[in-house]
Amino acid sequence: QVQLVESGGGLLQAGGSLRLSCVASGRPFMHLVMGWFRQVPGKGREFVASISWNGDTTSYADSLKDRLTISRDNAKNAVYLQMNSLNPDDTAVYYCAAGLHPLATVNNYYEYDYWGQGTQVTVSS
């Protein structure tokens, strides 16, 4: 089992930035592909970003990639998501996900094995 705890959400201003953190426990962190997803009420879970076990490979949603940076610190069992130039459409619950997967990065939510509880991000105009 893997436990994931996200932090860093909250109420933010349009045009600003956010940095979400996710700390994992319960399994060697280096075995895990990590990802970030987001979800708004009434819609499915949307892929945001993914990072390989060693951080060498990253993948981003096409519509967001110019504003995103995903990174990880295996010594701290943590993965981070930096998002710039926020706008109200970024309002969502953001989830951290972990997967035991042979691919370097994973974009599909159903290929992840573990999920955090989510952190609410609200962007005001």
C-alpha positions in Angstrom: 0.0 0.0 0.0 1.0 3.6 -0.7 -0.3 6.6 1.2 -0.3 9.9 -0.5 -0.9 13.3 1.2 -1.2 16.4 -0.9 -0.7 20.0 0.3 -0.5 23.5 -1.1 -4.0 24.2 -2.3 -6.2 27.0 -1.3 -7.6 30.3 -2.6 -5.4 32.0 -5.1 -5.6 35.0 -7.4 -5.7 34.9 -11.1 -2.3 35.4 -12.6 -0.5 34.0 -9.6 1.2 30.7 -9.1 0.8 27.6 -7.0 3.0 24.8 -5.9 1.4 21.6 -4.8 3.3 18.9 -2.9 2.6 15.3 -2.4 4.4 13.1 0.1 4.3 9.3 -0.2 4.8 6.6 2.3 4.4 2.8 2.5 6.5 1.7 -0.4 9.9 2.7 -1.9 9.3 5.9 -3.7 11.7 5.2 -6.5 9.5 2.3 -7.7 6.6 4.7 -8.4 5.5 6.6 -11.4 3.9 9.8 -10.1 1.1 11.9 -11.6 -1.1 14.8 -11.0 -4.8 15.0 -12.0 -7.6 17.4 -11.4 -11.3 17.2 -11.2 -14.3 19.6 -11.2 -17.8 18.6 -10.1 -19.6 16.8 -12.9 -16.6 16.0 -14.9 -14.1 13.2 -15.1 -10.6 13.2 -13.7 -8.3 15.2 -16.0 -4.6 14.4 -16.5 -2.3 17.2 -15.6 1.3 15.9 -15.5 3.3 12.8 -14.9 7.0 12.1 -14.0 9.1 8.9 -14.2 10.7 7.2 -11.2 14.0 9.1 -11.7 12.6 12.4 -12.8 14.2 12.2 -16.2 11.0 11.9 -18.2 7.9 14.1 -17.8 4.6 14.4 -19.5 2.1 17.2 -19.5 -1.4 17.9 -20.7 -1.2 19.7 -24.0 -3.5 22.5 -22.9 -1.5 23.2 -19.7 2.1 22.3 -20.6 3.3 25.9 -21.0 2.4 26.7 -17.4 3.4 23.5 -15.6 6.5 22.0 -14.1 6.4 18.6 -12.4 9.4 17.5 -10.3 10.2 15.0 -7.6 12.7 14.5 -4.8 13.2 10.9 -4.1 15.1 11.6 -0.9 12.0 13.2 0.5 9.5 10.8 -1.1 7.8 13.9 -2.6 6.5 15.1 -5.9 5.7 18.7 -6.8 3.5 20.5 -9.3 4.3 24.1 -10.1 1.6 26.0 -12.1 1.9 29.5 -13.3 -0.4 32.2 -14.7 -3.4 30.8 -12.9 -6.9 31.5 -14.2 -10.4 30.6 -12.8 -10.5 27.6 -15.1 -7.8 26.0 -13.0 -10.2 25.8 -10.1 -10.5 22.1 -9.2 -9.6 19.4 -6.8 -6.0 18.3 -7.5 -5.0 14.7 -6.9 -1.7 13.1 -6.6 -1.4 9.6 -8.0 1.2 6.8 -7.8 1.6 3.8 -10.0 3.7 0.7 -10.3 4.1 0.8 -14.0 6.8 -0.1 -16.5 6.3 3.0 -18.6 8.3 6.1 -17.8 5.2 8.3 -17.5 1.5 7.5 -17.3 -1.3 9.8 -18.6 -4.4 7.6 -18.0 -6.0 7.8 -14.6 -7.0 4.1 -14.6 -3.4 3.0 -14.8 -2.6 4.5 -11.4 -2.8 2.3 -8.4 -2.9 4.8 -5.5 -4.5 8.2 -5.0 -4.3 10.9 -2.5 -7.4 12.5 -1.0 -7.0 15.7 -3.1 -6.5 19.3 -2.4 -8.8 22.1 -3.4 -7.5 24.9 -5.6 -9.7 27.9 -6.1 -8.6 30.7 -8.4 -10.5 33.9 -8.1 -10.6 36.5 -10.9 
